[in-house]
Amino acid sequence: MNRWRSLGFALTALACAAWPPVAAASQPVGWLCEATPSLDALEAARQAVEDNMAYPLGGGAHIGSAFGFARPSPPDAADPNATLRVLEAFVFGLGDHHVSLDTNSPNSPRLVPTAATVWAEARPEGVIVTAVRQGSPARTAGLREGMRILTINGRTPETLQRPPSALGYEAEALGFAARVEMAGTHAQDAQVVALGPNGLVSAVLSRSAEQAEGLVALTWPAPGVAHLRLNNSLGDDGLPAAFDAAREEARAAGVILLDLRDTPSGGDSMIARPLMSWFVQGEQPYQTHERASGERWTETVVGRADAYRGRLLVLVDRWTGSMGEGTAIGLRAAAGATLIGSPMAGLRGAMGSFPLPCLGAALRLPVERLYEVAGGPREHARPDILVTEAQLAAAGLEDAILRLALHEAARP
């Protein structure tokens, strides 16, 4: 479809952020959007994926399966809400948490991991809770790692609608569907019932009412140990200045704990690099890109003259997403940081934004593969010191990752 290829796209390092309403995106030219707006928008979305997406679909299926999954019937609904529902079905059919639309309605699904408080995976024994966000109402309600989910919104996980999947990808599709369902919609929190060693636990998966203050927070959890926590601010232009102020206070610390466990919305490398530069000596590589053409290049970060020379420990978990993951692996490669925590969000790729016809919205999807400098895919990166699901569950309301980081900081 040449009419779509001519539209082009904007490449961005942003990921999983909250986005403006429908009217914010420009309207592509070359589409009438009169007789079949839902189908026209869906066809444009499919062409964007076919031409630009750097990864296979999350469920291993062909793009035609996702298109058929979302295809409207009848295909001539003129209601913008109907078009939005069609596009949301298509995005869901791709089975990738790093693909999204830049608009929503009250009934639209929330983004994972930005709006999620629970991470779960499909295993032979069922859909299992593998992470519960620290400080969340779900954790306070008693939901813990290792519990088996019995129902989500009154339905068993096995009855949830799943994205199309190829043979051998059934578990990935079920886990994806469960995480999307548990994130809820913009108008309604999800509710789960899970089975643990002490019986049933019921929890409403609302986000915490407490909002972190400031772009970055500095505390001193132990003598000589500074804890710098980013408050989902890697996409905020004000972060470099706020971080500079905090790091001046933290300069005397022998160990810095850089906490990236609240970066689910990703961010921008133009904001992350100035933060990273404070920990780096000279110019160092931190992340490798690869385009579909095979072109590869490695991003670098240039250290500051007053770079920090103490020990750096980086805290990560499932709510370390996109640019948060890039910052974590970048500091490991460029500054010798030690990563401590549970697996990260595993979001794939650098993002491109593609305007869609008939709705005034845009589709965002990964257009470049990303790798650690050492060679492994960024989405597969793991902490150097892994905090297990059993350790997280046993800690209860205590912060097991911070506790282990402090233990590591105390080592000579």
The 8 nearest C-alpha neighbors of each residue, nearest first, counted from 0:
[[1, 2, 3, 4, 46, 43, 5, 42],
 [2, 0, 4, 3, 5, 6, 46, 29],
 [1, 3, 0, 5, 4, 29, 6, 30],
 [2, 4, 1, 5, 6, 0, 43, 46],
 [5, 3, 1, 6, 2, 7, 0, 47],
 [4, 6, 3, 2, 7, 1, 0, 8],
 [7, 5, 4, 3, 8, 27, 2, 354],
 [8, 6, 5, 4, 9, 353, 3, 354],
 [9, 7, 353, 352, 351, 10, 6, 354],
 [8, 10, 352, 351, 11, 353, 7, 350],
 [11, 9, 351, 350, 352, 8, 12, 349],
 [10, 12, 350, 13, 351, 9, 349, 352],
 [11, 13, 267, 349, 350, 268, 266, 14],
 [14, 12, 266, 267, 11, 265, 234, 350],
 [13, 15, 265, 16, 264, 266, 321, 12],
 [14, 16, 264, 265, 113, 110, 17, 97],
 [17, 15, 264, 14, 18, 265, 13, 113],
 [18, 16, 15, 19, 101, 264, 102, 110],
 [17, 19, 101, 102, 16, 20, 103, 100],
 [20, 18, 23, 102, 101, 21, 17, 22],
 [21, 19, 102, 22, 23, 18, 103, 101],
 [20, 22, 360, 102, 23, 359, 24, 19],
 [21, 23, 20, 24, 359, 360, 25, 19],
 [22, 24, 21, 20, 19, 25, 359, 360],
 [25, 23, 360, 359, 22, 361, 21, 26],
 [26, 24, 359, 27, 354, 23, 360, 22],
 [25, 27, 359, 356, 28, 24, 354, 355],
 [28, 26, 356, 354, 25, 355, 29, 6],
 [27, 29, 30, 26, 356, 6, 2, 31],
 [28, 30, 2, 31, 27, 3, 356, 32],
 [31, 29, 32, 28, 356, 27, 39, 357],
 [30, 32, 33, 29, 34, 357, 36, 28],
 [33, 31, 36, 357, 30, 35, 34, 39],
 [32, 34, 31, 35, 36, 77, 357, 75],
 [33, 35, 75, 32, 36, 77, 31, 76],
 [34, 36, 75, 38, 37, 74, 33, 39],
 [37, 35, 32, 39, 38, 357, 33, 40],
 [38, 36, 82, 40, 39, 35, 41, 74],
 [37, 39, 41, 35, 40, 36, 74, 42],
 [38, 40, 36, 42, 41, 37, 35, 43],
 [41, 39, 43, 356, 37, 38, 42, 355],
 [40, 42, 38, 44, 43, 39, 37, 86],
 [41, 43, 45, 39, 44, 40, 38, 46],
 [44, 42, 46, 40, 41, 45, 47, 3],
 [45, 43, 41, 47, 42, 46, 40, 48],
 [46, 44, 42, 48, 47, 43, 49, 41],
 [45, 47, 49, 43, 48, 44, 50, 42],
 [48, 46, 44, 50, 45, 49, 51, 43],
 [47, 49, 52, 45, 51, 46, 50, 44],
 [50, 48, 46, 47, 51, 45, 52, 62],
 [51, 49, 47, 48, 46, 52, 4, 45],
 [50, 52, 48, 366, 47, 49, 53, 365],
 [53, 51, 366, 48, 365, 54, 49, 364],
 [52, 54, 366, 367, 365, 368, 291, 51],
 [55, 53, 52, 56, 368, 365, 347, 366],
 [56, 54, 59, 57, 53, 52, 60, 61],
 [55, 57, 59, 93, 58, 60, 94, 54],
 [56, 58, 94, 95, 59, 93, 55, 172],
 [59, 57, 164, 60, 56, 168, 172, 94],
 [58, 60, 56, 165, 57, 164, 55, 168],
 [61, 59, 165, 164, 58, 56, 163, 64],
 [62, 60, 63, 64, 59, 56, 65, 55],
 [63, 61, 65, 64, 66, 60, 56, 45],
 [64, 62, 66, 61, 65, 67, 60, 45],
 [63, 65, 67, 62, 66, 61, 68, 163],
 [66, 64, 92, 68, 62, 63, 67, 89],
 [67, 65, 63, 69, 64, 68, 70, 89],
 [68, 66, 70, 64, 69, 65, 63, 89],
 [67, 69, 65, 66, 70, 64, 92, 89],
 [70, 68, 89, 88, 66, 67, 85, 71],
 [69, 71, 67, 66, 68, 72, 85, 38],
 [72, 70, 74, 73, 69, 85, 38, 37],
 [73, 71, 74, 70, 75, 76, 69, 38],
 [72, 74, 71, 75, 76, 70, 35, 38],
 [75, 73, 71, 72, 38, 35, 76, 37],
 [76, 74, 35, 34, 73, 77, 36, 37],
 [75, 77, 78, 74, 81, 37, 35, 36],
 [78, 76, 75, 36, 79, 35, 81, 37],
 [77, 79, 81, 80, 76, 82, 36, 37],
 [80, 78, 82, 81, 83, 77, 358, 357],
 [81, 79, 83, 78, 82, 84, 104, 77],
 [80, 82, 84, 78, 79, 83, 85, 76],
 [83, 81, 37, 79, 85, 80, 84, 86],
 [82, 84, 80, 86, 81, 85, 87, 79],
 [83, 85, 87, 81, 82, 86, 88, 80],
 [86, 84, 82, 88, 83, 87, 69, 81],
 [85, 87, 89, 83, 88, 84, 41, 90],
 [88, 86, 84, 90, 89, 85, 83, 91],
 [87, 89, 69, 91, 85, 86, 90, 92],
 [88, 90, 92, 69, 86, 87, 91, 65],
 [91, 89, 87, 92, 93, 88, 86, 99],
 [92, 90, 88, 89, 93, 94, 87, 162],
 [91, 93, 162, 65, 89, 94, 90, 163],
 [92, 94, 56, 90, 91, 95, 65, 57],
 [95, 93, 57, 92, 91, 58, 162, 56],
 [94, 96, 57, 97, 93, 98, 56, 91],
 [97, 95, 98, 111, 346, 94, 110, 99],
 [96, 98, 95, 346, 347, 364, 99, 15],
 [99, 97, 364, 363, 96, 95, 90, 365],
 [100, 98, 363, 362, 90, 97, 101, 364],
 [101, 99, 362, 102, 361, 363, 360, 98],
 [100, 102, 18, 361, 360, 99, 362, 19],
 [103, 101, 20, 21, 100, 18, 19, 360],
 [104, 102, 107, 105, 20, 101, 100, 21],
 [103, 105, 107, 106, 102, 185, 80, 83],
 [106, 104, 185, 186, 107, 184, 103, 187],
 [107, 105, 104, 184, 185, 186, 108, 103],
 [108, 106, 104, 184, 103, 105, 185, 109],
 [109, 107, 184, 183, 185, 110, 106, 179],
 [110, 108, 184, 182, 114, 185, 183, 107],
 [109, 111, 113, 114, 112, 108, 15, 182],
 [112, 110, 113, 115, 114, 96, 182, 179],
 [111, 113, 115, 263, 114, 110, 318, 344],
 [114, 112, 263, 111, 264, 110, 115, 15],
 [115, 113, 110, 112, 111, 109, 182, 116],
 [116, 114, 182, 112, 111, 117, 113, 181],
 [115, 117, 132, 131, 204, 135, 206, 114],
 [118, 116, 131, 115, 130, 132, 119, 128],
 [117, 119, 130, 129, 128, 178, 131, 116],
 [120, 118, 128, 129, 127, 178, 174, 126],
 [121, 119, 174, 127, 126, 122, 128, 129],
 [120, 122, 126, 174, 170, 125, 173, 127],
 [121, 123, 125, 124, 126, 120, 127, 170],
 [124, 122, 125, 121, 126, 170, 127, 120],
 [123, 125, 122, 126, 127, 121, 147, 148],
 [126, 124, 122, 123, 121, 127, 147, 148],
 [127, 125, 121, 120, 148, 147, 122, 119],
 [128, 126, 147, 119, 120, 146, 145, 125],
 [127, 129, 119, 144, 145, 146, 130, 118],
 [128, 130, 144, 119, 118, 145, 127, 388],
 [131, 129, 118, 144, 117, 128, 132, 119],
 [132, 130, 117, 116, 138, 143, 133, 118],
 [131, 133, 116, 135, 117, 134, 130, 138],
 [132, 134, 135, 131, 138, 398, 396, 397],
 [133, 135, 132, 138, 136, 139, 207, 396],
 [134, 136, 137, 207, 138, 132, 133, 206],
 [137, 135, 139, 138, 140, 207, 205, 134],
 [138, 136, 140, 135, 139, 202, 204, 142],
 [137, 139, 142, 141, 140, 135, 136, 131],
 [138, 140, 136, 141, 137, 135, 396, 134],
 [141, 139, 137, 138, 202, 142, 136, 201],
 [142, 140, 138, 139, 143, 200, 137, 202],
 [141, 143, 138, 137, 140, 200, 202, 131],
 [144, 142, 392, 146, 141, 131, 145, 138],
 [143, 145, 129, 128, 392, 130, 388, 146],
 [144, 146, 128, 127, 129, 143, 147, 388],
 [147, 145, 195, 128, 194, 144, 127, 193],
 [148, 146, 127, 194, 193, 126, 149, 128],
 [147, 149, 193, 126, 150, 127, 192, 194],
 [148, 150, 193, 192, 155, 147, 194, 156],
 [151, 149, 155, 154, 192, 153, 191, 148],
 [152, 150, 191, 154, 153, 190, 155, 156],
 [151, 153, 190, 154, 189, 191, 150, 180],
 [152, 154, 150, 151, 155, 191, 190, 192],
 [155, 153, 150, 151, 152, 156, 158, 159],
 [154, 156, 150, 157, 158, 149, 151, 153],
 [157, 155, 159, 158, 150, 154, 177, 151],
 [156, 158, 155, 159, 173, 154, 160, 126],
 [159, 157, 156, 155, 160, 154, 161, 173],
 [160, 158, 156, 157, 161, 176, 155, 154],
 [159, 161, 158, 176, 162, 157, 173, 156],
 [162, 160, 176, 172, 173, 159, 163, 175],
 [161, 163, 92, 94, 172, 91, 164, 93],
 [164, 162, 92, 60, 64, 58, 65, 161],
 [165, 163, 58, 60, 59, 168, 169, 162],
 [164, 166, 60, 59, 168, 167, 58, 163],
 [165, 167, 168, 164, 169, 59, 60, 58],
 [166, 168, 169, 165, 170, 164, 59, 171],
 [169, 167, 171, 58, 165, 166, 170, 164],
 [168, 170, 172, 171, 167, 164, 173, 166],
 [171, 169, 173, 121, 172, 168, 174, 122],
 [170, 172, 174, 168, 169, 173, 175, 58],
 [173, 171, 175, 169, 170, 58, 174, 161],
 [174, 172, 176, 170, 175, 171, 161, 121],
 [173, 175, 120, 121, 177, 171, 176, 172],
 [174, 176, 172, 178, 173, 177, 171, 179],
 [175, 177, 173, 179, 161, 174, 178, 180],
 [178, 176, 180, 174, 175, 179, 181, 173],
 [179, 177, 181, 175, 180, 176, 174, 182],
 [180, 178, 176, 182, 181, 177, 175, 111],
 [181, 179, 177, 178, 182, 183, 176, 189],
 [180, 182, 178, 183, 189, 179, 177, 151],
 [183, 181, 115, 179, 180, 109, 114, 178],
 [184, 182, 189, 188, 181, 180, 187, 109],
 [185, 183, 108, 187, 109, 186, 107, 106],
 [184, 186, 105, 109, 187, 106, 107, 108],
 [187, 185, 105, 184, 106, 188, 183, 107],
 [186, 188, 184, 183, 185, 189, 106, 105],
 [189, 187, 183, 205, 204, 184, 203, 190],
 [188, 190, 183, 181, 204, 152, 203, 187],
 [189, 191, 203, 152, 202, 151, 204, 188],
 [192, 190, 151, 150, 202, 201, 152, 193],
 [191, 193, 201, 150, 149, 200, 148, 202],
 [194, 192, 148, 149, 200, 147, 199, 146],
 [193, 195, 199, 147, 146, 198, 200, 148],
 [194, 196, 146, 198, 197, 199, 193, 147],
 [195, 197, 198, 194, 146, 199, 145, 147],
 [198, 196, 195, 199, 194, 200, 146, 141],
 [199, 197, 195, 194, 196, 200, 193, 146],
 [198, 200, 194, 193, 195, 201, 192, 197],
 [199, 201, 193, 192, 194, 142, 141, 202],
 [202, 200, 192, 191, 193, 199, 203, 190],
 [203, 201, 191, 137, 190, 140, 204, 200],
 [202, 204, 190, 205, 189, 137, 191, 188],
 [205, 203, 189, 137, 190, 188, 202, 116],
 [206, 204, 188, 203, 207, 136, 189, 137],
 [205, 207, 208, 135, 204, 116, 136, 114],
 [206, 208, 209, 135, 136, 205, 210, 134],
 [207, 209, 210, 206, 205, 136, 135, 211],
 [210, 208, 207, 211, 206, 212, 134, 135],
 [211, 209, 212, 208, 207, 230, 213, 206],
 [210, 212, 230, 209, 213, 214, 216, 215],
 [211, 213, 210, 214, 216, 230, 215, 209],
 [214, 212, 215, 211, 216, 230, 241, 229],
 [213, 215, 230, 232, 238, 229, 241, 212],
 [214, 216, 229, 213, 228, 230, 242, 241],
 [215, 217, 228, 227, 229, 213, 218, 214],
 [218, 216, 227, 226, 245, 228, 215, 225],
 [217, 219, 226, 225, 220, 216, 227, 228],
 [218, 220, 225, 221, 224, 226, 222, 217],
 [221, 219, 218, 224, 226, 225, 222, 405],
 [222, 220, 224, 219, 223, 405, 225, 409],
 [223, 221, 224, 219, 220, 225, 252, 253],
 [222, 224, 252, 253, 221, 254, 225, 251],
 [225, 223, 254, 221, 252, 222, 255, 219],
 [226, 224, 219, 255, 249, 252, 218, 256],
 [225, 227, 256, 218, 217, 219, 255, 257],
 [228, 226, 217, 257, 216, 258, 256, 225],
 [229, 227, 258, 216, 215, 257, 230, 226],
 [228, 230, 215, 231, 259, 214, 232, 261],
 [229, 231, 214, 232, 261, 215, 211, 228],
 [232, 230, 262, 261, 229, 233, 264, 263],
 [231, 233, 235, 234, 230, 214, 229, 238],
 [234, 232, 266, 235, 231, 267, 271, 270],
 [233, 235, 266, 232, 267, 236, 270, 265],
 [236, 234, 232, 237, 238, 233, 270, 266],
 [237, 235, 238, 234, 270, 239, 233, 232],
 [236, 238, 235, 239, 240, 241, 214, 232],
 [237, 239, 241, 240, 236, 235, 242, 214],
 [240, 238, 242, 241, 237, 243, 274, 273],
 [241, 239, 243, 242, 238, 237, 244, 236],
 [242, 240, 238, 244, 243, 239, 237, 245],
 [241, 243, 245, 239, 244, 240, 238, 246],
 [244, 242, 240, 246, 241, 245, 239, 247],
 [243, 245, 241, 242, 247, 246, 240, 248],
 [246, 244, 242, 248, 247, 243, 249, 217],
 [245, 247, 249, 243, 248, 244, 250, 242],
 [246, 248, 250, 249, 244, 245, 243, 251],
 [247, 249, 246, 245, 250, 244, 251, 217],
 [248, 250, 246, 247, 252, 251, 225, 245],
 [251, 249, 247, 252, 248, 246, 307, 253],
 [250, 252, 249, 253, 248, 223, 247, 225],
 [253, 251, 223, 254, 224, 250, 249, 225],
 [252, 254, 309, 223, 224, 310, 251, 255],
 [255, 253, 310, 224, 252, 309, 311, 408],
 [254, 256, 225, 311, 224, 226, 257, 312],
 [255, 257, 226, 312, 313, 258, 227, 225],
 [258, 256, 313, 227, 228, 255, 314, 226],
 [257, 259, 228, 314, 260, 313, 227, 256],
 [260, 258, 261, 315, 314, 319, 262, 229],
 [261, 259, 319, 315, 318, 316, 258, 262],
 [260, 262, 231, 259, 230, 318, 263, 319],
 [261, 263, 231, 319, 323, 264, 265, 320],
 [264, 262, 320, 318, 113, 319, 265, 112],
 [265, 263, 15, 16, 113, 262, 14, 320],
 [266, 264, 322, 321, 14, 320, 263, 262],
 [265, 267, 234, 233, 13, 322, 14, 12],
 [266, 268, 12, 13, 269, 234, 270, 233],
 [267, 269, 271, 270, 272, 12, 266, 322],
 [270, 268, 267, 271, 272, 273, 12, 266],
 [269, 271, 268, 267, 272, 273, 233, 239],
 [270, 272, 268, 274, 273, 269, 267, 233],
 [271, 273, 275, 274, 270, 268, 269, 276],
 [274, 272, 276, 275, 271, 270, 239, 277],
 [275, 273, 272, 271, 276, 277, 239, 242],
 [274, 276, 272, 277, 273, 278, 271, 330],
 [277, 275, 302, 273, 279, 278, 274, 303],
 [276, 278, 306, 275, 303, 279, 307, 274],
 [277, 279, 307, 306, 276, 275, 334, 302],
 [280, 278, 302, 334, 276, 277, 333, 306],
 [279, 281, 302, 306, 282, 278, 303, 334],
 [282, 280, 302, 301, 279, 283, 303, 300],
 [283, 281, 301, 300, 302, 299, 280, 284],
 [282, 284, 333, 299, 300, 281, 301, 285],
 [285, 283, 299, 298, 333, 286, 300, 297],
 [284, 286, 329, 299, 333, 332, 298, 372],
 [287, 285, 371, 298, 372, 297, 370, 329],
 [288, 286, 297, 370, 369, 296, 372, 298],
 [289, 287, 369, 296, 295, 368, 297, 367],
 [288, 290, 295, 368, 367, 294, 293, 369],
 [291, 289, 367, 292, 294, 293, 368, 295],
 [290, 292, 293, 53, 289, 367, 294, 51],
 [293, 291, 290, 294, 289, 295, 367, 53],
 [292, 294, 291, 290, 289, 295, 288, 296],
 [293, 295, 290, 292, 289, 296, 291, 288],
 [296, 294, 289, 288, 293, 290, 287, 297],
 [297, 295, 288, 287, 298, 289, 294, 286],
 [298, 296, 287, 286, 288, 284, 299, 295],
 [297, 299, 286, 284, 285, 287, 296, 300],
 [300, 298, 284, 283, 285, 297, 282, 301],
 [299, 301, 283, 282, 272, 276, 284, 302],
 [302, 300, 282, 281, 276, 283, 303, 299],
 [303, 301, 276, 279, 281, 280, 282, 277],
 [304, 302, 306, 305, 277, 276, 301, 279],
 [303, 305, 306, 302, 280, 281, 277, 307],
 [304, 306, 303, 307, 277, 302, 308, 278],
 [307, 305, 277, 303, 278, 304, 279, 308],
 [306, 308, 278, 277, 309, 305, 250, 279],
 [309, 307, 306, 310, 278, 253, 279, 311],
 [308, 310, 253, 254, 307, 311, 252, 255],
 [311, 309, 254, 255, 253, 312, 308, 336],
 [310, 312, 336, 255, 254, 256, 313, 309],
 [311, 313, 256, 337, 336, 338, 257, 255],
 [314, 312, 338, 257, 256, 258, 339, 337],
 [313, 315, 258, 339, 340, 259, 338, 257],
 [316, 314, 340, 260, 259, 319, 339, 343],
 [315, 317, 341, 343, 318, 342, 319, 340],
 [316, 318, 343, 344, 319, 342, 341, 130],
 [319, 317, 263, 260, 316, 320, 261, 344],
 [318, 320, 260, 262, 323, 263, 343, 317],
 [321, 319, 263, 323, 344, 265, 324, 262],
 [320, 322, 265, 324, 323, 346, 14, 325],
 [323, 321, 265, 325, 266, 324, 326, 320],
 [324, 322, 320, 326, 319, 321, 325, 262],
 [325, 323, 327, 321, 322, 320, 326, 319],
 [324, 326, 322, 323, 328, 327, 329, 321],
 [325, 327, 329, 323, 324, 328, 322, 330],
 [326, 328, 324, 329, 330, 325, 323, 331],
 [329, 327, 331, 325, 330, 326, 324, 332],
 [330, 328, 285, 326, 332, 327, 331, 325],
 [331, 329, 334, 333, 327, 332, 328, 336],
 [330, 332, 336, 335, 328, 329, 334, 333],
 [333, 331, 329, 330, 285, 335, 334, 328],
 [332, 334, 330, 283, 285, 329, 331, 284],
 [335, 333, 330, 279, 336, 331, 278, 332],
 [334, 336, 331, 332, 333, 330, 337, 311],
 [337, 335, 331, 311, 334, 330, 312, 338],
 [336, 338, 312, 313, 383, 331, 339, 335],
 [339, 337, 382, 313, 383, 312, 314, 384],
 [340, 338, 384, 314, 382, 313, 383, 385],
 [341, 339, 315, 386, 385, 400, 316, 314],
 [340, 342, 316, 386, 385, 315, 343, 387],
 [343, 341, 316, 381, 317, 382, 340, 344],
 [342, 344, 317, 316, 319, 345, 315, 341],
 [345, 343, 317, 320, 346, 319, 318, 342],
 [346, 344, 378, 343, 347, 379, 320, 377],
 [347, 345, 321, 344, 97, 378, 320, 96],
 [348, 346, 378, 345, 97, 365, 368, 349],
 [347, 349, 368, 365, 367, 369, 350, 366],
 [350, 348, 367, 365, 12, 366, 368, 369],
 [349, 351, 365, 11, 364, 366, 10, 12],
 [350, 352, 10, 9, 364, 363, 11, 366],
 [351, 353, 363, 9, 8, 362, 361, 10],
 [354, 352, 362, 8, 361, 363, 355, 351],
 [355, 353, 361, 360, 362, 27, 25, 352],
 [354, 356, 361, 360, 40, 43, 353, 359],
 [357, 355, 40, 27, 358, 26, 359, 30],
 [356, 358, 32, 36, 40, 359, 355, 39],
 [357, 359, 360, 356, 79, 355, 21, 82],
 [360, 358, 24, 26, 21, 22, 25, 357],
 [361, 359, 24, 21, 358, 355, 354, 101],
 [362, 360, 354, 353, 355, 101, 100, 352],
 [361, 363, 100, 353, 352, 99, 354, 364],
 [364, 362, 352, 99, 98, 351, 100, 353],
 [363, 365, 98, 350, 351, 366, 52, 97],
 [366, 364, 350, 348, 349, 52, 367, 53],
 [365, 367, 53, 52, 51, 350, 351, 349],
 [368, 366, 290, 349, 348, 53, 289, 365],
 [367, 369, 348, 289, 288, 53, 290, 349],
 [370, 368, 288, 348, 377, 287, 376, 367],
 [371, 369, 376, 377, 287, 375, 374, 286],
 [370, 372, 374, 373, 286, 375, 377, 376],
 [371, 373, 374, 286, 287, 285, 370, 332],
 [374, 372, 371, 375, 332, 370, 286, 287],
 [373, 375, 371, 372, 370, 376, 287, 377],
 [374, 376, 371, 370, 373, 377, 379, 380],
 [377, 375, 370, 378, 379, 369, 371, 374],
 [376, 378, 370, 380, 379, 371, 369, 375],
 [377, 379, 345, 376, 380, 347, 346, 344],
 [378, 380, 377, 376, 345, 381, 375, 343],
 [381, 379, 377, 378, 376, 382, 375, 328],
 [380, 382, 342, 379, 383, 343, 341, 385],
 [383, 381, 338, 339, 384, 385, 340, 342],
 [382, 384, 338, 339, 337, 385, 381, 340],
 [385, 383, 339, 382, 338, 340, 386, 337],
 [386, 384, 340, 382, 341, 387, 339, 383],
 [385, 387, 340, 341, 390, 400, 384, 388],
 [388, 386, 390, 389, 385, 391, 341, 340],
 [387, 389, 391, 390, 144, 392, 129, 145],
 [388, 390, 392, 387, 391, 393, 144, 145],
 [391, 389, 393, 387, 388, 392, 394, 386],
 [390, 392, 388, 394, 389, 393, 399, 387],
 [391, 393, 144, 389, 143, 394, 390, 395],
 [392, 394, 390, 395, 391, 389, 399, 388],
 [395, 393, 397, 391, 392, 399, 396, 390],
 [396, 394, 393, 397, 392, 391, 143, 138],
 [397, 395, 394, 398, 138, 139, 133, 134],
 [396, 398, 394, 395, 399, 402, 133, 391],
 [397, 399, 401, 400, 402, 396, 394, 133],
 [400, 398, 402, 401, 394, 391, 397, 403],
 [401, 399, 403, 402, 340, 398, 404, 386],
 [400, 402, 404, 403, 398, 399, 405, 314],
 [401, 403, 399, 405, 400, 404, 398, 406],
 [402, 404, 406, 400, 405, 401, 407, 399],
 [405, 403, 401, 407, 406, 402, 408, 400],
 [404, 406, 408, 402, 407, 403, 401, 409],
 [407, 405, 403, 409, 404, 408, 402, 410],
 [406, 408, 404, 405, 410, 409, 403, 312],
 [409, 407, 405, 406, 410, 404, 254, 224],
 [410, 408, 406, 407, 405, 411, 404, 224],
 [409, 411, 407, 408, 406, 405, 404, 254],
 [410, 409, 408, 407, 406, 310, 253, 254]]
